[in-house]
Amino acid sequence: MRNKFKRSAFFDMSDDLFYQISLIGFLVVFSSMVFFITKYREKKINNISHISIIEQIKFLKH
């Protein structure tokens, strides 16, 4: 009986290599996501603080 789940030679790699590649890929994706989230939050905080200062100035002028 033939094994119908046989992988092709192109995708034939050891499990350790596959786990290392997937771990490195996960770390790259996760670290870039954290980096962009922190940059987004810094930008958002700056915009909100800038808007609140403008509103305070408008309030004080009236």
N, CA, C and O atoms as a GROMACS GRO file, in nm:
protein
  248
    1MET      N    1   0.084  -0.118   0.000
    1MET     CA    2   0.000   0.000   0.000
    1MET      C    3   0.089   0.125   0.000
    1MET      O    4   0.182   0.136   0.079
    2ARG      N    5   0.057   0.218  -0.090
    2ARG     CA    6   0.136   0.340  -0.100
    2ARG      C    7   0.094   0.440   0.006
    2ARG      O    8  -0.021   0.445   0.049
    3ASN      N    9   0.191   0.521   0.046
    3ASN     CA   10   0.162   0.627   0.142
    3ASN      C   11   0.109   0.747   0.065
    3ASN      O   12   0.183   0.809  -0.011
    4LYS      N   13  -0.017   0.780   0.084
    4LYS     CA   14  -0.076   0.890   0.007
    4LYS      C   15  -0.041   1.026   0.064
    4LYS      O   16  -0.071   1.128   0.002
    5PHE      N   17   0.022   1.032   0.182
    5PHE     CA   18   0.062   1.157   0.243
    5PHE      C   19   0.211   1.184   0.226
    5PHE      O   20   0.268   1.261   0.304
    6LYS      N   21   0.275   1.125   0.128
    6LYS     CA   22   0.418   1.144   0.108
    6LYS      C   23   0.444   1.286   0.058
    6LYS      O   24   0.378   1.334  -0.034
    7ARG      N   25   0.543   1.350   0.119
    7ARG     CA   26   0.578   1.486   0.080
    7ARG      C   27   0.673   1.482  -0.038
    7ARG      O   28   0.746   1.385  -0.057
    8SER      N   29   0.672   1.588  -0.116
    8SER     CA   30   0.764   1.595  -0.229
    8SER      C   31   0.904   1.626  -0.178
    8SER      O   32   0.922   1.668  -0.064
    9ALA      N   33   1.002   1.604  -0.262
    9ALA     CA   34   1.142   1.626  -0.224
    9ALA      C   35   1.170   1.775  -0.202
    9ALA      O   36   1.261   1.809  -0.126
   10PHE      N   37   1.094   1.861  -0.266
   10PHE     CA   38   1.116   2.005  -0.251
   10PHE      C   39   1.085   2.051  -0.109
   10PHE      O   40   1.155   2.136  -0.055
   11PHE      N   41   0.982   1.995  -0.048
   11PHE     CA   42   0.942   2.034   0.086
   11PHE      C   43   0.999   1.943   0.194
   11PHE      O   44   0.959   1.952   0.310
   12ASP      N   45   1.089   1.856   0.158
   12ASP     CA   46   1.143   1.761   0.254
   12ASP      C   47   1.251   1.829   0.338
   12ASP      O   48   1.360   1.856   0.289
   13MET      N   49   1.221   1.857   0.465
   13MET     CA   50   1.318   1.916   0.556
   13MET      C   51   1.297   1.854   0.693
   13MET      O   52   1.191   1.799   0.722
   14SER      N   53   1.398   1.865   0.774
   14SER     CA   54   1.387   1.806   0.907
   14SER      C   55   1.292   1.890   0.992
   14SER      O   56   1.269   2.007   0.965
   15ASP      N   57   1.239   1.827   1.096
   15ASP     CA   58   1.147   1.897   1.185
   15ASP      C   59   1.217   2.009   1.260
   15ASP      O   60   1.158   2.116   1.282
   16ASP      N   61   1.343   1.987   1.301
   16ASP     CA   62   1.416   2.090   1.373
   16ASP      C   63   1.434   2.215   1.288
   16ASP      O   64   1.418   2.327   1.338
   17LEU      N   65   1.467   2.198   1.161
   17LEU     CA   66   1.484   2.312   1.072
   17LEU      C   67   1.351   2.386   1.054
   17LEU      O   68   1.347   2.509   1.053
   18PHE      N   69   1.245   2.311   1.039
   18PHE     CA   70   1.113   2.372   1.025
   18PHE      C   71   1.076   2.452   1.149
   18PHE      O   72   1.024   2.564   1.137
   19TYR      N   73   1.102   2.398   1.268
   19TYR     CA   74   1.070   2.469   1.391
   19TYR      C   75   1.156   2.595   1.407
   19TYR      O   76   1.106   2.698   1.453
   20GLN      N   77   1.282   2.587   1.368
   20GLN     CA   78   1.369   2.705   1.378
   20GLN      C   79   1.322   2.815   1.283
   20GLN      O   80   1.318   2.932   1.319
   21ILE      N   81   1.287   2.776   1.161
   21ILE     CA   82   1.240   2.875   1.063
   21ILE      C   83   1.110   2.937   1.110
   21ILE      O   84   1.092   3.059   1.099
   22SER      N   85   1.018   2.856   1.160
   22SER     CA   86   0.890   2.910   1.205
   22SER      C   87   0.908   2.997   1.330
   22SER      O   88   0.837   3.097   1.345
   23LEU      N   89   1.000   2.962   1.419
   23LEU     CA   90   1.026   3.044   1.537
   23LEU      C   91   1.084   3.179   1.497
   23LEU      O   92   1.043   3.282   1.550
   24ILE      N   93   1.180   3.179   1.406
   24ILE     CA   94   1.240   3.304   1.361
   24ILE      C   95   1.135   3.390   1.290
   24ILE      O   96   1.130   3.511   1.311
   25GLY      N   97   1.052   3.328   1.209
   25GLY     CA   98   0.945   3.403   1.141
   25GLY      C   99   0.847   3.463   1.239
   25GLY      O  100   0.806   3.578   1.224
   26PHE      N  101   0.810   3.386   1.341
   26PHE     CA  102   0.718   3.437   1.442
   26PHE      C  103   0.779   3.554   1.518
   26PHE      O  104   0.711   3.653   1.544
   27LEU      N  105   0.907   3.543   1.554
   27LEU     CA  106   0.972   3.651   1.627
   27LEU      C  107   0.982   3.778   1.544
   27LEU      O  108   0.965   3.888   1.596
   28VAL      N  109   1.009   3.763   1.414
   28VAL     CA  110   1.016   3.880   1.327
   28VAL      C  111   0.880   3.947   1.316
   28VAL      O  112   0.870   4.069   1.327
   29VAL      N  113   0.776   3.869   1.294
   29VAL     CA  114   0.641   3.926   1.281
   29VAL      C  115   0.597   3.990   1.412
   29VAL      O  116   0.542   4.100   1.412
   30PHE      N  117   0.620   3.922   1.523
   30PHE     CA  118   0.578   3.974   1.653
   30PHE      C  119   0.652   4.102   1.689
   30PHE      O  120   0.590   4.198   1.737
   31SER      N  121   0.784   4.105   1.667
   31SER     CA  122   0.860   4.225   1.702
   31SER      C  123   0.823   4.342   1.613
   31SER      O  124   0.818   4.456   1.660
   32SER      N  125   0.797   4.318   1.485
   32SER     CA  126   0.756   4.429   1.399
   32SER      C  127   0.618   4.479   1.438
   32SER      O  128   0.591   4.599   1.430
   33MET      N  129   0.529   4.389   1.480
   33MET     CA  130   0.396   4.430   1.524
   33MET      C  131   0.406   4.516   1.650
   33MET      O  132   0.338   4.618   1.661
   34VAL      N  133   0.489   4.476   1.745
   34VAL     CA  134   0.507   4.555   1.868
   34VAL      C  135   0.568   4.691   1.835
   34VAL      O  136   0.527   4.793   1.891
   35PHE      N  137   0.665   4.693   1.744
   35PHE     CA  138   0.728   4.819   1.705
   35PHE      C  139   0.627   4.915   1.645
   35PHE      O  140   0.623   5.032   1.682
   36PHE      N  141   0.544   4.867   1.551
   36PHE     CA  142   0.447   4.954   1.487
   36PHE      C  143   0.337   4.997   1.583
   36PHE      O  144   0.285   5.108   1.572
   37ILE      N  145   0.300   4.911   1.677
   37ILE     CA  146   0.198   4.949   1.776
   37ILE      C  147   0.251   5.060   1.866
   37ILE      O  148   0.178   5.154   1.896
   38THR      N  149   0.376   5.049   1.909
   38THR     CA  150   0.432   5.155   1.995
   38THR      C  151   0.444   5.286   1.918
   38THR      O  152   0.416   5.392   1.973
   39LYS      N  153   0.484   5.280   1.792
   39LYS     CA  154   0.492   5.403   1.712
   39LYS      C  155   0.353   5.462   1.691
   39LYS      O  156   0.337   5.584   1.696
   40TYR      N  157   0.254   5.379   1.670
   40TYR     CA  158   0.116   5.428   1.651
   40TYR      C  159   0.065   5.493   1.779
   40TYR      O  160   0.000   5.598   1.774
   41ARG      N  161   0.094   5.433   1.894
   41ARG     CA  162   0.048   5.490   2.020
   41ARG      C  163   0.117   5.623   2.049
   41ARG      O  164   0.053   5.716   2.098
   42GLU      N  165   0.246   5.633   2.018
   42GLU     CA  166   0.316   5.760   2.038
   42GLU      C  167   0.253   5.869   1.950
   42GLU      O  168   0.233   5.981   1.995
   43LYS      N  169   0.223   5.835   1.826
   43LYS     CA  170   0.161   5.931   1.736
   43LYS      C  171   0.023   5.971   1.786
   43LYS      O  172  -0.013   6.089   1.783
   44LYS      N  173  -0.054   5.874   1.833
   44LYS     CA  174  -0.189   5.900   1.880
   44LYS      C  175  -0.186   5.987   2.006
   44LYS      O  176  -0.267   6.078   2.019
   45ILE      N  177  -0.093   5.961   2.097
   45ILE     CA  178  -0.082   6.040   2.219
   45ILE      C  179  -0.043   6.184   2.183
   45ILE      O  180  -0.097   6.279   2.241
   46ASN      N  181   0.047   6.201   2.090
   46ASN     CA  182   0.086   6.336   2.049
   46ASN      C  183  -0.032   6.411   1.989
   46ASN      O  184  -0.050   6.529   2.018
   47ASN      N  185  -0.110   6.345   1.908
   47ASN     CA  186  -0.226   6.411   1.848
   47ASN      C  187  -0.329   6.449   1.953
   47ASN      O  188  -0.383   6.559   1.949
   48ILE      N  189  -0.356   6.359   2.046
   48ILE     CA  190  -0.455   6.386   2.149
   48ILE      C  191  -0.408   6.499   2.240
   48ILE      O  192  -0.487   6.586   2.275
   49SER      N  193  -0.282   6.500   2.280
   49SER     CA  194  -0.232   6.606   2.366
   49SER      C  195  -0.233   6.739   2.292
   49SER      O  196  -0.260   6.843   2.352
   50HIS      N  197  -0.203   6.737   2.165
   50HIS     CA  198  -0.204   6.859   2.086
   50HIS      C  199  -0.346   6.914   2.075
   50HIS      O  200  -0.367   7.035   2.085
   51ILE      N  201  -0.442   6.828   2.054
   51ILE     CA  202  -0.582   6.870   2.045
   51ILE      C  203  -0.629   6.928   2.179
   51ILE      O  204  -0.700   7.028   2.182
   52SER      N  205  -0.590   6.865   2.289
   52SER     CA  206  -0.634   6.915   2.420
   52SER      C  207  -0.573   7.052   2.449
   52SER      O  208  -0.638   7.137   2.510
   53ILE      N  209  -0.449   7.075   2.408
   53ILE     CA  210  -0.387   7.206   2.428
   53ILE      C  211  -0.460   7.311   2.346
   53ILE      O  212  -0.484   7.422   2.394
   54ILE      N  213  -0.493   7.278   2.223
   54ILE     CA  214  -0.568   7.373   2.138
   54ILE      C  215  -0.703   7.404   2.199
   54ILE      O  216  -0.746   7.519   2.198
   55GLU      N  217  -0.771   7.304   2.253
   55GLU     CA  218  -0.901   7.328   2.315
   55GLU      C  219  -0.888   7.414   2.440
   55GLU      O  220  -0.974   7.498   2.466
   56GLN      N  221  -0.781   7.395   2.517
   56GLN     CA  222  -0.760   7.478   2.635
   56GLN      C  223  -0.736   7.624   2.596
   56GLN      O  224  -0.786   7.716   2.661
   57ILE      N  225  -0.659   7.644   2.488
   57ILE     CA  226  -0.633   7.781   2.442
   57ILE      C  227  -0.763   7.844   2.395
   57ILE      O  228  -0.788   7.961   2.425
   58LYS      N  229  -0.846   7.769   2.322
   58LYS     CA  230  -0.975   7.824   2.277
   58LYS      C  231  -1.063   7.858   2.396
   58LYS      O  232  -1.132   7.961   2.396
   59PHE      N  233  -1.062   7.773   2.499
   59PHE     CA  234  -1.144   7.797   2.618
   59PHE      C  235  -1.099   7.923   2.692
   59PHE      O  236  -1.182   8.000   2.740
   60LEU      N  237  -0.969   7.941   2.700
   60LEU     CA  238  -0.916   8.057   2.772
   60LEU      C  239  -0.940   8.188   2.697
   60LEU      O  240  -0.950   8.294   2.759
   61LYS      N  241  -0.949   8.183   2.565
   61LYS     CA  242  -0.973   8.304   2.486
   61LYS      C  243  -1.116   8.354   2.503
   61LYS      O  244  -1.140   8.474   2.490
   62HIS      N  245  -1.210   8.265   2.530
   62HIS     CA  246  -1.351   8.307   2.540
   62HIS      C  247  -1.382   8.356   2.675
   62HIS      O  248  -1.495   8.396   2.702
   0.00000   0.00000   0.00000
